[in-house]
Amino acid sequence: MLNIFPFLKPKPKAFRQLIYSDWNKRSEITQPDVNLFCWDRPLDLRITHYLKSLLLNDLPPIRCSVDQENLHQQLRNACTAWNNNDWPAGGLFWQDVVRITEDFLQFSTDGTGVLHLKVVNDNACAKFHIDGYRLRLFSTYYGPGTQWLPENAVNRQALGTTNERIVVDPSKIQQMDTGHVAILKGEPFNRKNTVQGIVHRSPQIDRTECKRIILRIDV
């Protein structure tokens, strides 16, 4: 009957993106019609200065499994890849990573995830796309932040093609500031998804001398 009368078809759900200055509202991401939560916060300048000094060195990517029970020790071990001592003068940065990771893992059904910290100096993930993870935390601690599309600016049927086809209105492209902390919903592969994941991409920096330091946690 609904196929005979198209105007009677239920309208597709309009997914929302929420931006708050309060990290305590992060549980809003669990709402079925929300696919992005962003914590709009200023980043402590001491963290910026510390990371700028680190960029004078060659920083290898950090990748480690994390869980709530052993998180502090796991990150203490991981940070040695960027520092010679156990918990350096840049402890403010590492403490921030611990806090955010610990809070985010509360959303995981088993309290575990995979943490990535790395330096980006190219246009990795320059095409607008959806992640294949159920939930992903993302924050750019140094350099320009991630770009994303509100629902009225994206052509989801064009995903996988070109940005020119995906982006309906380039003027509506949104960009997170440095230090913002986002929780993104994706669409896991080989699973029937009831959520349309947030469409996003990395900013284009290949024509600049800019570097980015990003934190990513997948569950």
FIKE-114267 format. One record per residue (C-alpha): x, y, z; residue in three letters. Coordinates in pm, whole numbers, plus 50000, padded with zeros to 5 digits. Example, Ala and Ser with C-alpha at 12.3 -4.5 7.8 and 13.67 -1.06 7.14 Angstrom:
+-------+-------+-------+------+
|    px |    py |    pz | type |
+-------+-------+-------+------+
| 51230 | 49550 | 50780 |  ALA |
| 51367 | 49894 | 50714 |  SER |
+-------+-------+-------+------+
***
This chain:
+-------+-------+-------+------+
|    px |    py |    pz | type |
+-------+-------+-------+------+
| 50000 | 50000 | 50000 |  MET |
| 50280 | 50244 | 50088 |  LEU |
| 50446 | 50172 | 49753 |  ASN |
| 50125 | 50263 | 49572 |  ILE |
| 50099 | 50592 | 49760 |  PHE |
| 50458 | 50724 | 49795 |  PRO |
| 50340 | 51027 | 49989 |  PHE |
| 50236 | 50789 | 50270 |  LEU |
| 50586 | 50651 | 50312 |  LYS |
| 50739 | 50736 | 50650 |  PRO |
| 50998 | 51009 | 50628 |  LYS |
| 51357 | 50896 | 50688 |  PRO |
| 51487 | 50975 | 51033 |  LYS |
| 51674 | 51305 | 51054 |  ALA |
| 51998 | 51241 | 51241 |  PHE |
| 52131 | 51513 | 51463 |  ARG |
| 52475 | 51645 | 51552 |  GLN |
| 52519 | 51794 | 51897 |  LEU |
| 52781 | 52047 | 52005 |  ILE |
| 52815 | 52124 | 52375 |  TYR |
| 53061 | 52306 | 52597 |  SER |
| 52991 | 52044 | 52867 |  ASP |
| 53172 | 51708 | 52844 |  TRP |
| 52927 | 51565 | 53097 |  ASN |
| 52661 | 51564 | 52825 |  LYS |
| 52856 | 51305 | 52623 |  ARG |
| 52592 | 51040 | 52699 |  SER |
| 52373 | 51220 | 52442 |  GLU |
| 52558 | 51020 | 52176 |  ILE |
| 52365 | 50712 | 52288 |  THR |
| 52040 | 50862 | 52159 |  GLN |
| 51933 | 50670 | 51847 |  PRO |
| 51894 | 50984 | 51633 |  ASP |
| 52234 | 51139 | 51721 |  VAL |
| 52541 | 51050 | 51515 |  ASN |
| 52788 | 51311 | 51641 |  LEU |
| 52863 | 51458 | 51981 |  PHE |
| 53128 | 51731 | 51994 |  CYS |
| 53274 | 51881 | 52310 |  TRP |
| 53351 | 52243 | 52229 |  ASP |
| 53635 | 52327 | 52465 |  ARG |
| 53940 | 52554 | 52469 |  PRO |
| 54269 | 52365 | 52474 |  LEU |
| 54514 | 52450 | 52751 |  ASP |
| 54802 | 52646 | 52592 |  LEU |
| 55051 | 52446 | 52800 |  ARG |
| 54944 | 52136 | 52606 |  ILE |
| 54991 | 52320 | 52276 |  THR |
| 55341 | 52437 | 52372 |  HIS |
| 55436 | 52087 | 52487 |  TYR |
| 55320 | 51925 | 52163 |  LEU |
| 55493 | 52190 | 51954 |  LYS |
| 55820 | 52102 | 52127 |  SER |
| 55759 | 51730 | 52063 |  LEU |
| 55722 | 51796 | 51691 |  LEU |
| 56091 | 51888 | 51678 |  LEU |
| 56149 | 51512 | 51702 |  ASN |
| 56043 | 51219 | 51486 |  ASP |
| 55732 | 51085 | 51659 |  LEU |
| 55633 | 50729 | 51566 |  PRO |
| 55263 | 50637 | 51563 |  PRO |
| 55134 | 50501 | 51895 |  ILE |
| 54883 | 50218 | 51884 |  ARG |
| 54774 | 50022 | 52190 |  CYS |
| 54479 | 49830 | 52326 |  SER |
| 54320 | 50002 | 52626 |  VAL |
| 54074 | 49898 | 52892 |  ASP |
| 53933 | 50070 | 53197 |  GLN |
| 54108 | 49850 | 53448 |  GLU |
| 54466 | 49894 | 53319 |  ASN |
| 54438 | 50226 | 53137 |  LEU |
| 54686 | 50430 | 53341 |  HIS |
| 54965 | 50176 | 53305 |  GLN |
| 54887 | 50116 | 52939 |  GLN |
| 54924 | 50486 | 52858 |  LEU |
| 55233 | 50522 | 53075 |  ARG |
| 55392 | 50248 | 52869 |  ASN |
| 55270 | 50396 | 52540 |  ALA |
| 55395 | 50749 | 52605 |  CYS |
| 55757 | 50631 | 52623 |  THR |
| 55750 | 50614 | 52242 |  ALA |
| 55738 | 50994 | 52244 |  TRP |
| 55933 | 51057 | 52565 |  ASN |
| 56244 | 50906 | 52721 |  ASN |
| 56109 | 50916 | 53073 |  ASN |
| 55799 | 50750 | 53215 |  ASP |
| 55563 | 51046 | 53278 |  TRP |
| 55722 | 51362 | 53137 |  PRO |
| 55689 | 51732 | 53200 |  ALA |
| 55407 | 51717 | 52948 |  GLY |
| 55201 | 51521 | 53195 |  GLY |
| 54911 | 51764 | 53149 |  LEU |
| 54866 | 51632 | 52796 |  PHE |
| 54890 | 51267 | 52895 |  TRP |
| 54653 | 51318 | 53187 |  GLN |
| 54403 | 51473 | 52946 |  ASP |
| 54432 | 51172 | 52716 |  VAL |
| 54378 | 50937 | 53013 |  VAL |
| 54069 | 51123 | 53128 |  ARG |
| 53908 | 51137 | 52785 |  ILE |
| 53988 | 50774 | 52709 |  THR |
| 53856 | 50654 | 53043 |  GLU |
| 53531 | 50844 | 53000 |  ASP |
| 53486 | 50724 | 52643 |  PHE |
| 53540 | 50357 | 52729 |  LEU |
| 53231 | 50375 | 52948 |  GLN |
| 53027 | 50365 | 52627 |  PHE |
| 53183 | 50038 | 52520 |  SER |
| 52992 | 49723 | 52608 |  THR |
| 53311 | 49560 | 52733 |  ASP |
| 53509 | 49870 | 52833 |  GLY |
| 53788 | 49816 | 52579 |  THR |
| 53914 | 49988 | 52268 |  GLY |
| 54215 | 50060 | 52050 |  VAL |
| 54394 | 50392 | 52097 |  LEU |
| 54590 | 50568 | 51824 |  HIS |
| 54809 | 50876 | 51864 |  LEU |
| 54994 | 50999 | 51561 |  LYS |
| 55132 | 51290 | 51363 |  VAL |
| 54961 | 51363 | 51030 |  VAL |
| 55130 | 51575 | 50765 |  ASN |
| 54931 | 51479 | 50455 |  ASP |
| 54575 | 51462 | 50326 |  ASN |
| 54493 | 51123 | 50477 |  ALA |
| 54118 | 51053 | 50458 |  CYS |
| 54058 | 51361 | 50243 |  ALA |
| 53739 | 51215 | 50096 |  LYS |
| 53418 | 51252 | 50294 |  PHE |
| 53328 | 50910 | 50433 |  HIS |
| 53170 | 50709 | 50715 |  ILE |
| 53371 | 50500 | 50960 |  ASP |
| 53322 | 50126 | 50986 |  GLY |
| 53325 | 50137 | 51365 |  TYR |
| 53028 | 50152 | 51599 |  ARG |
| 53181 | 50441 | 51796 |  LEU |
| 53498 | 50639 | 51750 |  ARG |
| 53643 | 50919 | 51960 |  LEU |
| 53847 | 51174 | 51770 |  PHE |
| 54037 | 51483 | 51877 |  SER |
| 54295 | 51699 | 51702 |  THR |
| 54535 | 51821 | 51969 |  TYR |
| 54752 | 52016 | 51728 |  TYR |
| 54668 | 52164 | 51388 |  GLY |
| 54333 | 52200 | 51207 |  PRO |
| 54044 | 51979 | 51315 |  GLY |
| 53819 | 51731 | 51139 |  THR |
| 53552 | 51845 | 50894 |  GLN |
| 53198 | 51704 | 50890 |  TRP |
| 52870 | 51745 | 50707 |  LEU |
| 52526 | 51820 | 50852 |  PRO |
| 52247 | 51615 | 50698 |  GLU |
| 52125 | 51896 | 50474 |  ASN |
| 52468 | 51921 | 50309 |  ALA |
| 52536 | 51556 | 50220 |  VAL |
| 52428 | 51328 | 49938 |  ASN |
| 52459 | 50988 | 50102 |  ARG |
| 52388 | 50805 | 49777 |  GLN |
| 52715 | 50951 | 49639 |  ALA |
| 52937 | 50820 | 49920 |  LEU |
| 53234 | 50638 | 49775 |  GLY |
| 53251 | 50865 | 49471 |  THR |
| 53392 | 51219 | 49477 |  THR |
| 53364 | 51505 | 49725 |  ASN |
| 53205 | 51714 | 49451 |  GLU |
| 52915 | 51469 | 49436 |  ARG |
| 52898 | 51396 | 49809 |  ILE |
| 52883 | 51758 | 49925 |  VAL |
| 52552 | 51921 | 49833 |  VAL |
| 52645 | 52263 | 49969 |  ASP |
| 53018 | 52334 | 50035 |  PRO |
| 52928 | 52643 | 50238 |  SER |
| 52776 | 52414 | 50504 |  LYS |
| 53093 | 52212 | 50570 |  ILE |
| 53162 | 52223 | 50944 |  GLN |
| 53504 | 52203 | 51108 |  GLN |
| 53603 | 52121 | 51463 |  MET |
| 53853 | 52346 | 51635 |  ASP |
| 54182 | 52226 | 51777 |  THR |
| 54118 | 52053 | 52108 |  GLY |
| 53753 | 51972 | 52042 |  HIS |
| 53662 | 51616 | 52139 |  VAL |
| 53414 | 51434 | 51917 |  ALA |
| 53237 | 51101 | 51951 |  ILE |
| 53129 | 50977 | 51610 |  LEU |
| 52887 | 50703 | 51520 |  LYS |
| 52982 | 50488 | 51224 |  GLY |
| 52830 | 50199 | 51034 |  GLU |
| 53003 | 49868 | 51114 |  PRO |
| 53062 | 49646 | 50814 |  PHE |
| 52860 | 49325 | 50771 |  ASN |
| 52595 | 49446 | 51011 |  ARG |
| 52243 | 49577 | 50961 |  LYS |
| 52274 | 49939 | 51069 |  ASN |
| 51990 | 50146 | 51211 |  THR |
| 52209 | 50456 | 51235 |  VAL |
| 52345 | 50666 | 50952 |  GLN |
| 52703 | 50737 | 51049 |  GLY |
| 52838 | 51090 | 51050 |  ILE |
| 53002 | 51190 | 50720 |  VAL |
| 53343 | 51347 | 50778 |  HIS |
| 53699 | 51385 | 50648 |  ARG |
| 54044 | 51512 | 50738 |  SER |
| 54124 | 51874 | 50649 |  PRO |
| 54347 | 51931 | 50348 |  GLN |
| 54695 | 52031 | 50460 |  ILE |
| 54922 | 51897 | 50185 |  ASP |
| 54991 | 52243 | 50042 |  ARG |
| 55093 | 52381 | 50379 |  THR |
| 55370 | 52306 | 50624 |  GLU |
| 55112 | 52229 | 50889 |  CYS |
| 55122 | 51914 | 51099 |  LYS |
| 54841 | 51760 | 51303 |  ARG |
| 54855 | 51550 | 51619 |  ILE |
| 54543 | 51339 | 51648 |  ILE |
| 54396 | 51108 | 51908 |  LEU |
| 54163 | 50832 | 51789 |  ARG |
| 53996 | 50559 | 51992 |  ILE |
| 53787 | 50288 | 51829 |  ASP |
| 53537 | 50059 | 52003 |  VAL |
+-------+-------+-------+------+
***
